[in-house]
Amino acid sequence: MNDKKEMLYLMSLAPAKSMLEQHLISNAEFKKIKAYLVKKYQPILPRLLG
């Protein structure tokens, strides 16, 4: 089950990174999106970061 959540987290973050690189969103907006995703997927983050 965690593998699915890891994939969802990474798939959710990828479009935001792409939009930031294309200057469609600001760095502040990207940080807000990332903070939301971190909060949503917090139980699996230690495994992703470790």
PDB file of N, CA, C and O in Angstrom:
ATOM      1  N   MET A   1       0.821  -1.199   0.000  1.00  0.00           N
ATOM      2  CA  MET A   1       0.000   0.000   0.000  1.00  0.00           C
ATOM      3  C   MET A   1       0.864   1.261   0.000  1.00  0.00           C
ATOM      4  O   MET A   1       0.523   2.241  -0.663  1.00  0.00           O
ATOM      5  N   ASN A   2       1.958   1.248   0.723  1.00  0.00           N
ATOM      6  CA  ASN A   2       2.815   2.419   0.749  1.00  0.00           C
ATOM      7  C   ASN A   2       3.402   2.727  -0.618  1.00  0.00           C
ATOM      8  O   ASN A   2       3.628   3.891  -0.947  1.00  0.00           O
ATOM      9  N   ASP A   3       3.652   1.699  -1.415  1.00  0.00           N
ATOM     10  CA  ASP A   3       4.196   1.938  -2.745  1.00  0.00           C
ATOM     11  C   ASP A   3       3.241   2.774  -3.584  1.00  0.00           C
ATOM     12  O   ASP A   3       3.677   3.650  -4.331  1.00  0.00           O
ATOM     13  N   LYS A   4       1.950   2.514  -3.470  1.00  0.00           N
ATOM     14  CA  LYS A   4       0.958   3.310  -4.195  1.00  0.00           C
ATOM     15  C   LYS A   4       0.978   4.750  -3.711  1.00  0.00           C
ATOM     16  O   LYS A   4       0.909   5.680  -4.515  1.00  0.00           O
ATOM     17  N   LYS A   5       1.073   4.939  -2.401  1.00  0.00           N
ATOM     18  CA  LYS A   5       1.104   6.297  -1.849  1.00  0.00           C
ATOM     19  C   LYS A   5       2.374   7.025  -2.263  1.00  0.00           C
ATOM     20  O   LYS A   5       2.336   8.222  -2.549  1.00  0.00           O
ATOM     21  N   GLU A   6       3.495   6.321  -2.298  1.00  0.00           N
ATOM     22  CA  GLU A   6       4.739   6.934  -2.751  1.00  0.00           C
ATOM     23  C   GLU A   6       4.599   7.401  -4.195  1.00  0.00           C
ATOM     24  O   GLU A   6       5.006   8.511  -4.539  1.00  0.00           O
ATOM     25  N   MET A   7       4.023   6.552  -5.030  1.00  0.00           N
ATOM     26  CA  MET A   7       3.825   6.920  -6.433  1.00  0.00           C
ATOM     27  C   MET A   7       2.900   8.123  -6.547  1.00  0.00           C
ATOM     28  O   MET A   7       3.157   9.027  -7.342  1.00  0.00           O
ATOM     29  N   LEU A   8       1.827   8.145  -5.764  1.00  0.00           N
ATOM     30  CA  LEU A   8       0.905   9.275  -5.800  1.00  0.00           C
ATOM     31  C   LEU A   8       1.595  10.563  -5.383  1.00  0.00           C
ATOM     32  O   LEU A   8       1.384  11.609  -5.996  1.00  0.00           O
ATOM     33  N   TYR A   9       2.420  10.492  -4.342  1.00  0.00           N
ATOM     34  CA  TYR A   9       3.147  11.679  -3.887  1.00  0.00           C
ATOM     35  C   TYR A   9       4.061  12.198  -4.994  1.00  0.00           C
ATOM     36  O   TYR A   9       4.045  13.385  -5.320  1.00  0.00           O
ATOM     37  N   LEU A  10       4.850  11.304  -5.561  1.00  0.00           N
ATOM     38  CA  LEU A  10       5.792  11.713  -6.599  1.00  0.00           C
ATOM     39  C   LEU A  10       5.075  12.210  -7.848  1.00  0.00           C
ATOM     40  O   LEU A  10       5.519  13.166  -8.483  1.00  0.00           O
ATOM     41  N   MET A  11       3.969  11.566  -8.201  1.00  0.00           N
ATOM     42  CA  MET A  11       3.200  11.994  -9.370  1.00  0.00           C
ATOM     43  C   MET A  11       2.513  13.331  -9.113  1.00  0.00           C
ATOM     44  O   MET A  11       2.293  14.098 -10.050  1.00  0.00           O
ATOM     45  N   SER A  12       2.176  13.618  -7.883  1.00  0.00           N
ATOM     46  CA  SER A  12       1.546  14.887  -7.547  1.00  0.00           C
ATOM     47  C   SER A  12       2.561  16.020  -7.556  1.00  0.00           C
ATOM     48  O   SER A  12       2.238  17.149  -7.927  1.00  0.00           O
ATOM     49  N   LEU A  13       3.781  15.721  -7.150  1.00  0.00           N
ATOM     50  CA  LEU A  13       4.811  16.747  -7.075  1.00  0.00           C
ATOM     51  C   LEU A  13       5.400  17.068  -8.449  1.00  0.00           C
ATOM     52  O   LEU A  13       5.802  18.205  -8.695  1.00  0.00           O
ATOM     53  N   ALA A  14       5.454  16.097  -9.333  1.00  0.00           N
ATOM     54  CA  ALA A  14       6.074  16.279 -10.649  1.00  0.00           C
ATOM     55  C   ALA A  14       5.437  17.408 -11.468  1.00  0.00           C
ATOM     56  O   ALA A  14       6.171  18.235 -12.010  1.00  0.00           O
ATOM     57  N   PRO A  15       4.098  17.480 -11.584  1.00  0.00           N
ATOM     58  CA  PRO A  15       3.513  18.583 -12.355  1.00  0.00           C
ATOM     59  C   PRO A  15       3.811  19.953 -11.745  1.00  0.00           C
ATOM     60  O   PRO A  15       3.995  20.933 -12.466  1.00  0.00           O
ATOM     61  N   ALA A  16       3.856  20.013 -10.426  1.00  0.00           N
ATOM     62  CA  ALA A  16       4.163  21.283  -9.769  1.00  0.00           C
ATOM     63  C   ALA A  16       5.595  21.712 -10.086  1.00  0.00           C
ATOM     64  O   ALA A  16       5.851  22.889 -10.336  1.00  0.00           O
ATOM     65  N   LYS A  17       6.527  20.758 -10.075  1.00  0.00           N
ATOM     66  CA  LYS A  17       7.917  21.076 -10.424  1.00  0.00           C
ATOM     67  C   LYS A  17       8.005  21.565 -11.861  1.00  0.00           C
ATOM     68  O   LYS A  17       8.717  22.526 -12.155  1.00  0.00           O
ATOM     69  N   SER A  18       7.286  20.907 -12.746  1.00  0.00           N
ATOM     70  CA  SER A  18       7.288  21.288 -14.155  1.00  0.00           C
ATOM     71  C   SER A  18       6.736  22.700 -14.340  1.00  0.00           C
ATOM     72  O   SER A  18       7.285  23.499 -15.098  1.00  0.00           O
ATOM     73  N   MET A  19       5.652  22.990 -13.643  1.00  0.00           N
ATOM     74  CA  MET A  19       5.059  24.329 -13.739  1.00  0.00           C
ATOM     75  C   MET A  19       6.008  25.390 -13.192  1.00  0.00           C
ATOM     76  O   MET A  19       6.080  26.494 -13.732  1.00  0.00           O
ATOM     77  N   LEU A  20       6.734  25.065 -12.127  1.00  0.00           N
ATOM     78  CA  LEU A  20       7.706  26.001 -11.565  1.00  0.00           C
ATOM     79  C   LEU A  20       8.830  26.256 -12.562  1.00  0.00           C
ATOM     80  O   LEU A  20       9.237  27.401 -12.762  1.00  0.00           O
ATOM     81  N   GLU A  21       9.332  25.196 -13.186  1.00  0.00           N
ATOM     82  CA  GLU A  21      10.417  25.331 -14.158  1.00  0.00           C
ATOM     83  C   GLU A  21       9.990  26.148 -15.374  1.00  0.00           C
ATOM     84  O   GLU A  21      10.813  26.833 -15.980  1.00  0.00           O
ATOM     85  N   GLN A  22       8.716  26.080 -15.731  1.00  0.00           N
ATOM     86  CA  GLN A  22       8.205  26.834 -16.877  1.00  0.00           C
ATOM     87  C   GLN A  22       7.734  28.226 -16.465  1.00  0.00           C
ATOM     88  O   GLN A  22       7.184  28.965 -17.281  1.00  0.00           O
ATOM     89  N   HIS A  23       7.947  28.580 -15.211  1.00  0.00           N
ATOM     90  CA  HIS A  23       7.565  29.881 -14.657  1.00  0.00           C
ATOM     91  C   HIS A  23       6.063  30.138 -14.735  1.00  0.00           C
ATOM     92  O   HIS A  23       5.634  31.283 -14.872  1.00  0.00           O
ATOM     93  N   LEU A  24       5.262  29.069 -14.648  1.00  0.00           N
ATOM     94  CA  LEU A  24       3.807  29.214 -14.633  1.00  0.00           C
ATOM     95  C   LEU A  24       3.294  29.477 -13.223  1.00  0.00           C
ATOM     96  O   LEU A  24       2.213  30.036 -13.038  1.00  0.00           O
ATOM     97  N   ILE A  25       4.082  29.067 -12.232  1.00  0.00           N
ATOM     98  CA  ILE A  25       3.753  29.354 -10.836  1.00  0.00           C
ATOM     99  C   ILE A  25       4.999  29.918 -10.168  1.00  0.00           C
ATOM    100  O   ILE A  25       6.123  29.677 -10.607  1.00  0.00           O
ATOM    101  N   SER A  26       4.776  30.670  -9.100  1.00  0.00           N
ATOM    102  CA  SER A  26       5.907  31.259  -8.383  1.00  0.00           C
ATOM    103  C   SER A  26       6.510  30.243  -7.418  1.00  0.00           C
ATOM    104  O   SER A  26       5.922  29.197  -7.139  1.00  0.00           O
ATOM    105  N   ASN A  27       7.679  30.572  -6.923  1.00  0.00           N
ATOM    106  CA  ASN A  27       8.343  29.708  -5.949  1.00  0.00           C
ATOM    107  C   ASN A  27       7.491  29.584  -4.688  1.00  0.00           C
ATOM    108  O   ASN A  27       7.429  28.513  -4.082  1.00  0.00           O
ATOM    109  N   ALA A  28       6.840  30.666  -4.294  1.00  0.00           N
ATOM    110  CA  ALA A  28       5.974  30.640  -3.106  1.00  0.00           C
ATOM    111  C   ALA A  28       4.794  29.693  -3.317  1.00  0.00           C
ATOM    112  O   ALA A  28       4.421  28.945  -2.412  1.00  0.00           O
ATOM    113  N   GLU A  29       4.207  29.729  -4.517  1.00  0.00           N
ATOM    114  CA  GLU A  29       3.095  28.823  -4.817  1.00  0.00           C
ATOM    115  C   GLU A  29       3.559  27.370  -4.816  1.00  0.00           C
ATOM    116  O   GLU A  29       2.842  26.488  -4.343  1.00  0.00           O
ATOM    117  N   PHE A  30       4.756  27.118  -5.345  1.00  0.00           N
ATOM    118  CA  PHE A  30       5.301  25.761  -5.341  1.00  0.00           C
ATOM    119  C   PHE A  30       5.494  25.276  -3.910  1.00  0.00           C
ATOM    120  O   PHE A  30       5.185  24.128  -3.589  1.00  0.00           O
ATOM    121  N   LYS A  31       6.004  26.153  -3.053  1.00  0.00           N
ATOM    122  CA  LYS A  31       6.216  25.773  -1.654  1.00  0.00           C
ATOM    123  C   LYS A  31       4.896  25.452  -0.963  1.00  0.00           C
ATOM    124  O   LYS A  31       4.837  24.547  -0.130  1.00  0.00           O
ATOM    125  N   LYS A  32       3.834  26.189  -1.302  1.00  0.00           N
ATOM    126  CA  LYS A  32       2.517  25.903  -0.724  1.00  0.00           C
ATOM    127  C   LYS A  32       2.016  24.532  -1.180  1.00  0.00           C
ATOM    128  O   LYS A  32       1.487  23.760  -0.380  1.00  0.00           O
ATOM    129  N   ILE A  33       2.187  24.238  -2.465  1.00  0.00           N
ATOM    130  CA  ILE A  33       1.768  22.937  -3.000  1.00  0.00           C
ATOM    131  C   ILE A  33       2.564  21.825  -2.331  1.00  0.00           C
ATOM    132  O   ILE A  33       2.002  20.811  -1.918  1.00  0.00           O
ATOM    133  N   LYS A  34       3.870  22.020  -2.228  1.00  0.00           N
ATOM    134  CA  LYS A  34       4.725  20.997  -1.625  1.00  0.00           C
ATOM    135  C   LYS A  34       4.364  20.794  -0.151  1.00  0.00           C
ATOM    136  O   LYS A  34       4.332  19.660   0.327  1.00  0.00           O
ATOM    137  N   ALA A  35       4.093  21.877   0.565  1.00  0.00           N
ATOM    138  CA  ALA A  35       3.708  21.766   1.976  1.00  0.00           C
ATOM    139  C   ALA A  35       2.411  20.980   2.119  1.00  0.00           C
ATOM    140  O   ALA A  35       2.273  20.160   3.026  1.00  0.00           O
ATOM    141  N   TYR A  36       1.464  21.230   1.225  1.00  0.00           N
ATOM    142  CA  TYR A  36       0.203  20.482   1.258  1.00  0.00           C
ATOM    143  C   TYR A  36       0.455  18.997   1.009  1.00  0.00           C
ATOM    144  O   TYR A  36      -0.092  18.146   1.710  1.00  0.00           O
ATOM    145  N   LEU A  37       1.278  18.690   0.018  1.00  0.00           N
ATOM    146  CA  LEU A  37       1.567  17.291  -0.299  1.00  0.00           C
ATOM    147  C   LEU A  37       2.326  16.607   0.834  1.00  0.00           C
ATOM    148  O   LEU A  37       2.079  15.438   1.133  1.00  0.00           O
ATOM    149  N   VAL A  38       3.246  17.328   1.461  1.00  0.00           N
ATOM    150  CA  VAL A  38       3.981  16.765   2.596  1.00  0.00           C
ATOM    151  C   VAL A  38       3.014  16.432   3.719  1.00  0.00           C
ATOM    152  O   VAL A  38       3.116  15.377   4.344  1.00  0.00           O
ATOM    153  N   LYS A  39       2.076  17.336   3.973  1.00  0.00           N
ATOM    154  CA  LYS A  39       1.093  17.092   5.034  1.00  0.00           C
ATOM    155  C   LYS A  39       0.213  15.887   4.683  1.00  0.00           C
ATOM    156  O   LYS A  39      -0.073  15.048   5.536  1.00  0.00           O
ATOM    157  N   LYS A  40      -0.206  15.815   3.434  1.00  0.00           N
ATOM    158  CA  LYS A  40      -1.100  14.743   2.999  1.00  0.00           C
ATOM    159  C   LYS A  40      -0.417  13.376   3.032  1.00  0.00           C
ATOM    160  O   LYS A  40      -1.030  12.381   3.418  1.00  0.00           O
ATOM    161  N   TYR A  41       0.843  13.332   2.629  1.00  0.00           N
ATOM    162  CA  TYR A  41       1.560  12.062   2.521  1.00  0.00           C
ATOM    163  C   TYR A  41       2.592  11.875   3.638  1.00  0.00           C
ATOM    164  O   TYR A  41       3.517  11.077   3.489  1.00  0.00           O
ATOM    165  N   GLN A  42       2.448  12.589   4.739  1.00  0.00           N
ATOM    166  CA  GLN A  42       3.421  12.562   5.831  1.00  0.00           C
ATOM    167  C   GLN A  42       3.776  11.159   6.330  1.00  0.00           C
ATOM    168  O   GLN A  42       4.951  10.911   6.602  1.00  0.00           O
ATOM    169  N   PRO A  43       2.828  10.234   6.464  1.00  0.00           N
ATOM    170  CA  PRO A  43       3.192   8.904   6.983  1.00  0.00           C
ATOM    171  C   PRO A  43       4.228   8.151   6.143  1.00  0.00           C
ATOM    172  O   PRO A  43       4.928   7.286   6.670  1.00  0.00           O
ATOM    173  N   ILE A  44       4.339   8.459   4.859  1.00  0.00           N
ATOM    174  CA  ILE A  44       5.287   7.714   4.023  1.00  0.00           C
ATOM    175  C   ILE A  44       6.572   8.484   3.763  1.00  0.00           C
ATOM    176  O   ILE A  44       7.519   7.914   3.222  1.00  0.00           O
ATOM    177  N   LEU A  45       6.636   9.749   4.127  1.00  0.00           N
ATOM    178  CA  LEU A  45       7.803  10.558   3.785  1.00  0.00           C
ATOM    179  C   LEU A  45       9.112  10.050   4.385  1.00  0.00           C
ATOM    180  O   LEU A  45      10.127  10.085   3.689  1.00  0.00           O
ATOM    181  N   PRO A  46       9.153   9.584   5.624  1.00  0.00           N
ATOM    182  CA  PRO A  46      10.446   9.085   6.122  1.00  0.00           C
ATOM    183  C   PRO A  46      11.028   7.990   5.219  1.00  0.00           C
ATOM    184  O   PRO A  46      12.242   7.915   5.030  1.00  0.00           O
ATOM    185  N   ARG A  47      10.171   7.160   4.677  1.00  0.00           N
ATOM    186  CA  ARG A  47      10.624   6.096   3.777  1.00  0.00           C
ATOM    187  C   ARG A  47      11.126   6.682   2.453  1.00  0.00           C
ATOM    188  O   ARG A  47      12.099   6.188   1.883  1.00  0.00           O
ATOM    189  N   LEU A  48      10.467   7.726   1.971  1.00  0.00           N
ATOM    190  CA  LEU A  48      10.898   8.357   0.720  1.00  0.00           C
ATOM    191  C   LEU A  48      12.230   9.077   0.896  1.00  0.00           C
ATOM    192  O   LEU A  48      13.099   9.010   0.026  1.00  0.00           O
ATOM    193  N   LEU A  49      12.387   9.761   2.016  1.00  0.00           N
ATOM    194  CA  LEU A  49      13.576  10.569   2.241  1.00  0.00           C
ATOM    195  C   LEU A  49      14.757   9.749   2.745  1.00  0.00           C
ATOM    196  O   LEU A  49      15.909  10.160   2.600  1.00  0.00           O
ATOM    197  N   GLY A  50      14.474   8.593   3.334  1.00  0.00           N
ATOM    198  CA  GLY A  50      15.534   7.775   3.937  1.00  0.00           C
ATOM    199  C   GLY A  50      16.122   6.892   2.938  1.00  0.00           C
ATOM    200  O   GLY A  50      17.031   6.124   3.251  1.00  0.00           O
TER     201      GLY A  50
END
